[in-house]
Amino acid sequence: MSGKPRVLVNITSDILCPWCWVGKRSLDAAVAATGKDVAIMWHPYFLHKDVPAEGVDKLQHYKQRFGKANALKLLTDKDSEVQVAGKGLGLELNWKKGTILSNAVKGHRLLWYVLDNHGHAKQHELMDALFYRYFTLNKDIGSNDVLIEAATTVGIPSAPLPAFLDSPAYTDEVLAYHQQNTPRGVTSIPHFEFSHEGDPTPYKVCGGQSIEDFKKIITA
């Protein structure tokens, strides 16, 4: 195998996006099924960019944004499309009263820190750990303790993380990247960009694609 992957996948997503977790799991299954050499990198998008650093009550925020009936349906409907899709991939999407809608800036900063210092494979593992803590365990991924916990579970050394998370490192970069998403043509997430070795034109697709669809893209 050469040092350069045959397929590079750049994913623009938000840690607060359940469809992004669904998309990740479908992509992981497709990669495993094809056996292809695939490198995956994650890039920031903010669905709720105005949430304060301490987060807000998720139900109240959803009521203000979507209306009471829609908010309750989004959070509690076990037969919703995303719930059914997630369950089919072994994901548990939970909600309980008092759940925090997190500020995702620190989480995206940590993802870029891990990419730069530990590589794309560790970043990919960390993304799953963050999704799991936010959607299954209802933890606040704006919390230093939760972010450090997630990082250490995938083998990231914890010693540098408190100082890093308390610093402004990568803040400007992740916010600037988000601002350029629309000019880049990224208007919804998850957004996948597949670059095949020897093909200068990336293939772009949005949404939680099926495993079969991802397999076709990877092997094209």
C-alpha positions as CSV (number, residue, x, y, z in Angstrom):
1,M,0.0,0.0,0.0
2,S,1.4,3.4,-0.9
3,G,1.7,6.2,1.6
4,K,-1.1,8.2,-0.1
5,P,-4.7,6.9,0.4
6,R,-6.6,6.0,-2.7
7,V,-9.7,7.9,-1.5
8,L,-9.7,11.1,0.6
9,V,-13.0,12.1,2.3
10,N,-13.5,15.6,3.7
11,I,-16.6,15.8,5.8
12,T,-18.1,19.1,6.9
13,S,-20.3,18.5,9.9
14,D,-21.4,19.6,13.4
15,I,-21.1,17.5,16.6
16,L,-24.7,18.6,17.3
17,C,-26.0,17.0,14.1
18,P,-27.6,13.6,14.5
19,W,-27.6,12.9,10.8
20,C,-23.8,13.5,10.8
21,W,-23.4,10.6,13.2
22,V,-25.7,8.5,11.0
23,G,-23.6,9.4,8.0
24,K,-20.4,8.6,9.8
25,R,-21.6,5.1,10.7
26,S,-22.8,4.4,7.2
27,L,-19.5,5.6,5.8
28,D,-17.5,3.5,8.3
29,A,-19.5,0.4,7.3
30,A,-19.0,1.1,3.6
31,V,-15.2,1.6,4.0
32,A,-15.0,-1.7,6.0
33,A,-17.0,-3.5,3.3
34,T,-14.9,-2.3,0.4
35,G,-11.5,-2.7,2.0
36,K,-10.3,0.4,0.3
37,D,-7.6,2.7,1.7
38,V,-9.6,5.7,2.8
39,A,-8.5,8.7,4.8
40,I,-11.3,10.7,6.5
41,M,-11.0,14.3,7.8
42,W,-13.6,16.3,9.6
43,H,-14.3,20.1,9.2
44,P,-16.5,22.4,11.3
45,Y,-20.0,23.6,10.7
46,F,-22.1,25.3,13.3
47,L,-25.9,24.6,13.4
48,H,-26.3,26.7,16.5
49,K,-23.5,29.2,16.3
50,D,-25.1,31.7,18.7
51,V,-25.3,29.3,21.7
52,P,-23.4,30.8,24.7
53,A,-20.3,29.0,26.0
54,E,-22.2,27.4,28.9
55,G,-24.9,26.0,26.6
56,V,-28.7,26.4,26.8
57,D,-31.6,24.1,27.7
58,K,-32.2,22.1,24.5
59,L,-36.0,22.0,24.8
60,Q,-36.4,25.7,25.4
61,H,-34.1,26.5,22.5
62,Y,-35.9,24.2,20.1
63,K,-39.3,25.7,21.2
64,Q,-38.0,29.2,20.3
65,R,-36.6,28.1,17.0
66,F,-39.1,25.5,15.8
67,G,-42.3,26.0,17.9
68,K,-43.4,23.9,20.9
69,A,-45.1,21.0,18.9
70,N,-42.2,20.7,16.5
71,A,-39.6,20.9,19.3
72,L,-41.2,18.0,21.2
73,K,-41.5,15.9,18.0
74,L,-37.9,16.5,17.1
75,L,-36.7,15.4,20.5
76,T,-39.1,12.7,21.5
77,D,-40.4,10.9,18.4
78,K,-38.8,7.5,18.5
79,D,-40.2,6.8,15.0
80,S,-38.6,9.8,13.3
81,E,-36.5,9.2,10.3
82,V,-33.2,10.0,12.0
83,Q,-34.1,7.8,15.0
84,V,-35.0,4.8,12.7
85,A,-31.8,5.4,10.6
86,G,-29.7,5.6,13.7
87,K,-31.2,2.5,15.3
88,G,-30.5,0.5,12.2
89,L,-26.8,1.4,12.5
90,G,-26.6,0.6,16.2
91,L,-26.9,4.2,17.4
92,E,-28.8,5.2,20.5
93,L,-30.2,8.8,20.2
94,N,-31.5,9.9,23.6
95,W,-33.1,13.0,25.0
96,K,-34.2,13.7,28.6
97,K,-35.5,16.8,30.3
98,G,-32.8,19.3,31.2
99,T,-30.5,18.2,28.4
100,I,-28.0,20.9,27.3
101,L,-27.7,22.2,23.8
102,S,-23.9,22.6,23.8
103,N,-21.7,25.3,22.4
104,A,-19.6,23.3,19.9
105,V,-16.7,25.6,19.4
106,K,-14.4,23.8,21.9
107,G,-15.3,20.5,20.4
108,H,-14.4,21.6,16.9
109,R,-11.2,23.1,18.2
110,L,-10.3,19.8,19.8
111,L,-11.0,18.0,16.6
112,W,-8.6,20.2,14.7
113,Y,-6.0,19.9,17.4
114,V,-6.1,16.1,17.2
115,L,-6.0,16.2,13.4
116,D,-2.8,18.4,13.5
117,N,-1.1,16.5,16.4
118,H,-2.3,12.9,16.1
119,G,-3.6,12.4,12.6
120,H,-6.8,11.9,10.7
121,A,-7.5,8.4,12.1
122,K,-7.5,9.6,15.7
123,Q,-9.6,12.6,14.7
124,H,-12.1,10.1,13.2
125,E,-12.2,8.0,16.4
126,L,-12.7,11.2,18.5
127,M,-15.7,12.3,16.4
128,D,-17.5,9.1,17.3
129,A,-16.6,9.5,20.9
130,L,-18.1,13.1,20.9
131,F,-21.2,12.0,19.1
132,Y,-21.7,9.2,21.6
133,R,-21.4,11.5,24.6
134,Y,-23.7,14.1,23.2
135,F,-26.5,12.0,21.7
136,T,-26.4,8.9,23.8
137,L,-25.1,10.0,27.2
138,N,-26.6,13.6,27.0
139,K,-23.3,15.1,28.1
140,D,-22.3,18.7,27.5
141,I,-19.6,18.6,24.8
142,G,-18.8,22.3,25.6
143,S,-17.4,21.0,28.9
144,N,-13.6,20.6,29.3
145,D,-14.1,17.5,31.4
146,V,-16.3,15.8,28.8
147,L,-14.0,16.7,25.9
148,I,-11.0,15.4,27.8
149,E,-12.8,12.3,28.7
150,A,-13.7,11.7,25.1
151,A,-10.2,12.3,23.9
152,T,-8.6,10.0,26.4
153,T,-10.9,7.1,25.5
154,V,-9.4,7.1,22.0
155,G,-5.9,7.3,23.2
156,I,-5.1,11.1,23.1
157,P,-2.8,12.1,26.0
158,S,-4.7,14.2,28.5
159,A,-1.8,16.3,29.9
160,P,-1.8,19.1,27.3
161,L,-5.6,19.3,26.9
162,P,-6.7,21.5,29.9
163,A,-4.3,24.3,28.8
164,F,-5.2,23.9,25.2
165,L,-9.0,24.0,25.8
166,D,-8.6,27.1,28.1
167,S,-6.6,28.9,25.4
168,P,-8.0,30.5,22.2
169,A,-6.0,28.2,20.0
170,Y,-7.8,27.2,16.7
171,T,-10.8,29.4,17.6
172,D,-10.3,31.8,14.7
173,E,-9.6,29.0,12.4
174,V,-12.7,27.0,13.0
175,L,-15.0,30.1,13.0
176,A,-13.3,31.3,9.7
177,Y,-13.8,27.9,8.2
178,H,-17.5,27.9,9.0
179,Q,-17.9,31.4,7.5
180,Q,-16.5,30.0,4.2
181,N,-18.9,27.0,4.1
182,T,-21.6,28.8,2.1
183,P,-19.1,30.2,-0.5
184,R,-17.7,26.7,-0.8
185,G,-21.2,25.4,-1.6
186,V,-21.8,23.7,1.8
187,T,-25.3,24.7,2.8
188,S,-26.4,21.6,4.6
189,I,-24.7,18.8,6.6
190,P,-23.3,16.3,6.7
191,H,-21.5,17.2,3.5
192,F,-19.0,14.7,2.0
193,E,-16.4,15.4,-0.6
194,F,-14.7,12.3,-2.1
195,S,-11.3,12.7,-3.8
196,H,-10.1,9.6,-5.7
197,E,-6.5,9.2,-6.5
198,G,-5.8,10.3,-10.0
199,D,-9.1,12.2,-10.4
200,P,-8.8,16.0,-10.0
201,T,-12.6,16.5,-9.6
202,P,-14.1,15.7,-6.2
203,Y,-17.4,14.0,-5.9
204,K,-19.7,15.8,-3.5
205,V,-22.8,14.5,-1.7
206,C,-25.0,15.7,1.2
207,G,-27.0,13.9,3.9
208,G,-27.0,10.6,5.6
209,Q,-26.4,8.3,2.6
210,S,-26.9,4.6,2.7
211,I,-24.1,2.1,3.1
212,E,-24.6,0.9,-0.5
213,D,-24.5,4.5,-1.9
214,F,-21.2,5.1,0.0
215,K,-19.8,1.8,-1.3
216,K,-20.5,2.8,-4.9
217,I,-18.9,6.2,-4.4
218,I,-15.8,4.7,-2.8
219,T,-15.3,2.1,-5.5
220,A,-16.1,4.4,-8.4
